């Protein structure tokens, strides 16, 4: 009997131990599942980013964006990919920017002149003679004030990442050079759909004519416009040098292109991914600067072969003509602060 009871006791202990073991195993399994879940939640989500713009694939800005794409994909261990849609295939600048605001497209490159229609502070970049020269432009664009501007538009649905050099813009006409503001009188000059550009040409005495970039060639050819304003690459990439033979280096503006990202997309990225995106964007700017400088030199040489004549002009009369316009824009405190910041860097 004692042996029987002892056997029952040992059996009970074994059963109890097995039950405890199963409980620990089950508990360990639950914890293990939770641990695996934590590990998964800490893994970065993959993102396939869509970047659309309106430039051709031979443009230095497009090449800068390709550099950006390669850096992002290389440094993100495959978690981030970028597909680029050039040539306006997904819409005009304004149309694509609206899609970025709505989260339909993740990124775009857009002229700061177009951005002023979405965030008024960006009009500072379209104001004439804000930048003394190229070095002053670069230093201003890389200032803390511009970085703060990039971040300030989150509520508008997008954030800025970096800028791309788009050169100094000057006037070019079919035949008569613009050597002083009075030469603009009676002339219809194509401008971007930008309030500041319209006001600038009016202040200088011309008749501003907003028109899509793609219509400039036929506009010059058919006499709808007498001239336009852009950088020397327009003479070659747009073939404007075939019909416009006088390019005047008044260099009234240096309007950058800005790479922007949807605020929804930006906020969906991990901090590490945001850092990868931001660093790649800034590094691609340095690549694009070099490409742009080469493109401008090549364009000037090619344009001269097309019969375009380049004129150096005294910029001071042009500066004086637009000074009242600058003072009006200073009434906007945010713009005045940016102008003061840029002035301090001269």
C-alpha positions as MATLAB code, in Angstrom:
seq = 'XXXXXXXXXXXXXXXXXXXXXXXXXXXXXXXXXXXXXXXXXXXXXXXXXXXXXXXXXXXXXXXXXXXXXXXXXXXXXXXXXXXXXXXXXXXXXXXXXXXXXXXXXXXXXXXXXXXXXXXXXXXXXXXXXXXXXXXXXXXXXXXXXXXXXXXXXXXXXXXXXXXXXXXXXXXXXXXXXXXXXXXXXXXXXXXXXXXXXXXXXXXXXXXXXXXXXXXXXXXXXXXXXXXXXXXXXXXXXXXXXXXXXXXXXXXXXXXXXXXXXXXXXXXXXXXXXXXXXXXXXXXXXXXXXXXXXXXXXXXXXXXXXXXXXXXXXXXXXXXXXXXXXXXXXXXXXXXXXXXXXXXXXX';
ca = [
       0.000    0.000    0.000;
       2.812    2.362    0.893;
       4.543    1.496   -2.355;
       1.264    2.177   -4.204;
       0.781    5.583   -2.553;
       4.409    6.453   -3.204;
       3.951    5.604   -6.886;
       0.840    7.795   -7.061;
       2.758   10.667   -5.454;
       5.636   10.382   -7.875;
       3.199   10.181  -10.804;
       1.368   13.278   -9.594;
       4.613   15.171   -9.277;
       5.595   14.165  -12.825;
       2.201   15.225  -14.175;
       2.429   18.520  -12.284;
       5.920   19.112  -13.619;
       4.809   18.378  -17.165;
       1.897   20.746  -16.792;
       4.214   23.476  -15.501;
       6.622   22.726  -18.325;
       3.823   23.045  -20.875;
       2.760   26.281  -19.233;
       6.277   27.688  -19.375;
       6.632   26.552  -22.974;
       3.323   28.179  -23.857;
       4.320   31.327  -21.997;
       7.673   31.321  -23.688;
       5.896   30.900  -26.992;
       3.665   33.914  -26.282;
       6.632   36.011  -25.230;
       8.580   34.748  -28.187;
       5.729   35.778  -30.490;
       5.589   39.173  -28.861;
       9.331   39.515  -29.181;
       9.162   38.603  -32.854;
       6.393   41.146  -33.259;
       8.528   43.852  -31.655;
      11.393   42.977  -33.972;
       9.121   43.184  -37.008;
       7.687   46.527  -35.920;
      11.215   47.870  -35.589;
      12.089   46.852  -39.151;
      11.827   49.707  -41.625;
       8.930   49.607  -44.027;
       9.875   49.578  -47.704;
       8.789   52.492  -49.886;
       8.627   52.749  -53.678;
       8.801   56.484  -54.329;
       7.491   58.148  -57.492;
       9.273   61.339  -58.624;
       7.813   63.328  -61.531;
       9.097   66.466  -63.280;
       8.744   68.332  -66.577;
      12.341   68.383  -67.849;
      14.036   66.243  -70.478;
      16.413   63.432  -69.623;
      19.407   65.363  -70.973;
      18.800   68.262  -68.568;
      21.327   68.734  -65.704;
      18.489   68.830  -63.163;
      17.188   65.453  -64.351;
      20.729   64.111  -64.105;
      20.946   65.488  -60.573;
      17.723   63.649  -59.722;
      19.171   60.427  -61.151;
      22.156   60.950  -58.842;
      19.696   61.380  -55.953;
      17.888   58.143  -56.894;
      21.122   56.153  -57.004;
      22.298   57.454  -53.626;
      18.949   56.696  -51.958;
      18.759   53.153  -53.281;
      22.384   52.390  -52.465;
      22.230   53.704  -48.896;
      18.830   52.285  -47.883;
      19.655   48.556  -48.243;
      16.790   48.133  -50.662;
      14.116   49.656  -48.403;
      13.750   52.724  -50.607;
      13.447   52.851  -54.381;
      12.831   55.859  -56.619;
      11.124   55.778  -60.019;
      11.554   58.957  -62.078;
       8.936   60.198  -64.564;
      10.523   62.991  -66.679;
       9.258   65.049  -69.626;
       6.003   66.110  -67.954;
       4.493   62.653  -68.465;
       2.465   62.980  -65.249;
       1.483   66.610  -65.764;
       2.723   70.202  -65.662;
       4.660   71.589  -62.707;
       1.532   72.906  -61.017;
      -0.418   69.712  -61.715;
       2.331   67.489  -60.330;
       2.787   69.685  -57.269;
      -0.933   69.397  -56.541;
      -0.575   65.615  -56.758;
       2.346   65.814  -54.334;
       0.205   67.838  -51.925;
      -2.505   65.172  -52.117;
      -0.061   62.290  -51.715;
      -0.689   60.929  -55.220;
       2.977   61.460  -56.172;
       5.790   61.328  -53.641;
       8.246   63.873  -55.051;
       8.806   66.469  -57.718;
      11.190   69.145  -58.863;
       9.522   72.501  -59.276;
      10.710   76.019  -59.994;
      10.628   78.296  -56.966;
       8.700   80.662  -59.228;
       5.855   78.157  -59.423;
       6.062   77.409  -55.702;
       5.136   80.978  -54.820;
       1.573   80.147  -55.908;
       1.454   77.565  -53.108;
       3.594   79.258  -50.427;
       4.059   83.030  -50.759;
       7.459   83.049  -49.017;
       8.973   81.308  -52.041;
       8.411   84.476  -54.076;
      11.627   85.817  -52.508;
      13.612   83.710  -54.990;
      11.850   85.289  -57.966;
      12.582   88.855  -56.913;
      15.158   90.570  -59.139;
      18.719   91.171  -57.991;
      18.295   89.429  -54.633;
      21.583   87.605  -55.204;
      24.788   89.471  -55.955;
      26.423   86.641  -57.883;
      26.668   82.859  -58.045;
      28.682   82.477  -54.825;
      26.205   84.630  -52.915;
      23.362   82.565  -54.346;
      24.910   79.268  -53.212;
      25.652   80.581  -49.715;
      22.112   81.942  -49.340;
      20.463   78.728  -50.561;
      22.442   76.698  -48.016;
      21.594   78.991  -45.097;
      19.550   78.033  -42.028;
      16.839   80.453  -43.157;
      16.194   78.446  -46.333;
      16.250   75.162  -44.416;
      13.540   76.577  -42.154;
      11.552   77.610  -45.231;
      11.719   74.025  -46.537;
      10.159   72.780  -43.291;
       7.538   75.530  -43.022;
       5.243   74.201  -45.758;
       4.290   70.894  -44.128;
       0.735   72.116  -43.559;
       0.547   72.962  -47.278;
       1.225   69.279  -47.982;
       4.887   69.283  -48.946;
       8.384   69.811  -47.531;
      11.506   71.015  -49.318;
      14.579   68.801  -49.539;
      17.186   70.702  -51.536;
      17.690   73.084  -54.450;
      19.164   72.732  -57.922;
      20.988   75.479  -59.775;
      18.987   76.903  -62.656;
      21.407   79.696  -63.477;
      20.977   83.419  -63.913;
      18.053   84.518  -66.082;
      18.458   87.237  -68.689;
      16.485   88.715  -71.589;
      16.770   87.445  -75.155;
      14.964   88.775  -78.221;
      14.633   88.086  -81.916;
      17.056   90.826  -82.922;
      17.294   93.939  -80.695;
      19.443   93.521  -77.551;
      18.050   94.694  -74.209;
      20.910   96.875  -72.974;
      18.873   99.164  -70.694;
      15.312   99.124  -69.312;
      14.038  101.528  -71.970;
      14.783   98.875  -74.600;
      11.919   96.829  -73.150;
       9.301   99.479  -73.891;
       6.654   98.155  -76.255;
       8.120   94.645  -76.236;
       6.089   91.571  -75.316;
       8.312   89.390  -73.136;
       7.378   85.827  -72.242;
       7.521   85.156  -68.494;
       6.632   82.217  -66.286;
       3.166   82.221  -64.725;
       4.578   84.046  -61.716;
       3.274   87.254  -60.191;
       6.784   88.453  -59.352;
       8.020   87.909  -62.907;
       5.039   89.797  -64.312;
       5.628   92.701  -61.932;
       9.364   92.713  -62.679;
       8.960   93.104  -66.435;
       6.292   95.787  -65.891;
       8.632   97.678  -63.542;
      11.315   97.631  -66.224;
       8.888   98.978  -68.849;
       8.076   95.827  -70.836;
       4.831   93.952  -71.477;
       4.941   90.608  -69.636;
       3.266   87.707  -71.447;
       2.790   84.528  -69.375;
       3.155   81.498  -71.616;
       4.072   77.799  -71.221;
       7.741   77.094  -71.906;
       6.842   74.777  -74.783;
       5.145   77.633  -76.653;
       8.101   80.039  -76.645;
       9.653   78.856  -79.922;
       6.504   79.292  -82.001;
       5.652   82.466  -80.081;
       8.967   84.006  -81.155;
       8.693   82.603  -84.665;
       5.167   83.948  -85.242;
       5.715   87.292  -83.511;
       3.303   86.593  -80.662;
       6.161   87.626  -78.358;
       9.267   89.727  -79.021;
      11.458   87.951  -76.527;
      11.714   85.879  -73.373;
      13.869   85.605  -70.275;
      15.776   82.535  -69.173;
      19.296   81.145  -68.972;
      21.505   80.352  -72.007;
      20.504   76.672  -72.073;
      17.049   77.688  -73.360;
      18.730   78.786  -76.576;
      19.839   75.233  -77.277;
      17.644   72.732  -75.426;
      14.560   74.652  -76.517;
      16.126   75.655  -79.858;
      15.175   79.264  -79.130;
      18.512   80.346  -80.605;
      17.148   79.497  -84.022;
      14.779   82.474  -83.822;
      16.214   84.673  -81.023;
      19.585   86.147  -81.952;
      20.276   88.681  -79.159;
      20.995   87.538  -75.582;
      21.609   90.303  -73.008;
      23.398   89.407  -69.764;
      21.354   91.559  -67.368;
      21.049   88.502  -65.052;
      17.980   89.860  -63.271;
      17.107   86.705  -61.309;
      18.551   83.388  -60.122;
      15.459   81.264  -59.567;
      16.365   77.817  -58.228;
      14.570   74.562  -58.793;
      13.388   72.985  -55.537;
      13.038   69.260  -54.862;
       9.966   68.715  -52.684;
       8.366   65.668  -51.084;
       4.786   64.994  -50.081;
       4.363   65.688  -46.359;
       2.383   62.444  -46.067;
       5.247   60.483  -47.596;
       7.868   62.276  -45.491;
       6.013   61.528  -42.273;
       5.593   57.857  -43.236;
       9.378   57.384  -43.333;
      11.507   56.338  -40.378;
      14.009   58.873  -39.017;
      16.790   56.861  -40.622;
      15.045   56.911  -44.000;
      14.427   60.643  -43.708;
      18.129   61.147  -43.067;
      19.028   59.009  -46.103;
      16.641   61.037  -48.294;
      17.869   64.404  -47.016;
      21.560   63.540  -47.305;
      21.145   62.087  -50.805;
      19.253   65.211  -51.900;
      21.936   67.600  -50.636;
      24.738   65.525  -52.164;
      22.920   65.406  -55.499;
      22.885   69.215  -55.491;
      26.677   69.266  -55.502;
      26.702   66.890  -58.471;
      24.111   68.976  -60.324;
      26.047   72.229  -59.802;
      28.975   70.812  -61.760;
      26.722   69.446  -64.487;
      24.941   72.794  -64.758;
      28.168   74.790  -65.125;
      29.264   72.506  -67.953;
      25.859   72.728  -69.643;
      25.858   76.547  -69.632;
      29.297   76.720  -71.208;
      28.328   74.174  -73.843;
      25.064   76.040  -74.536;
      26.831   79.352  -75.057;
      29.263   77.802  -77.529;
      26.475   76.057  -79.411;
      24.290   79.186  -79.425;
      27.105   81.267  -80.917;
      27.354   78.695  -83.703;
      23.610   79.243  -84.256;
      24.268   82.950  -84.769;
      23.273   84.223  -81.310;
      25.175   87.296  -80.121;
      25.764   87.812  -76.388;
      25.778   91.304  -74.886;
      27.246   92.419  -71.542;
      25.130   95.181  -69.995;
      25.272   97.567  -67.045;
      22.966   96.016  -64.440;
      22.600   99.110  -62.267;
      19.754  100.784  -64.260;
      17.814   97.510  -64.116;
      18.333   97.296  -60.326;
      17.114  100.855  -59.877;
      13.993  100.187  -61.958;
      12.851   97.339  -59.693;
      13.794   98.833  -56.318;
      10.213  100.067  -55.568;
       8.949   96.564  -56.295;
      11.412   95.061  -53.773;
      10.256   97.525  -51.115;
       6.641   96.495  -51.662;
       7.505   92.844  -51.083;
       9.318   93.812  -47.882;
       5.908   94.560  -46.374;
       5.558   90.788  -45.970;
       7.482   90.087  -42.754;
       8.554   86.567  -43.739;
       9.934   87.796  -47.069;
      11.639   90.757  -45.389;
      13.363   88.389  -42.941;
      14.669   86.246  -45.801;
      15.862   89.300  -47.721;
      17.697   90.547  -44.635;
      19.301   87.138  -44.154;
      20.476   87.052  -47.763;
      21.723   90.643  -47.505;
      23.828   89.727  -44.462;
      25.607   87.050  -46.516;
      26.764   89.389  -49.287;
];
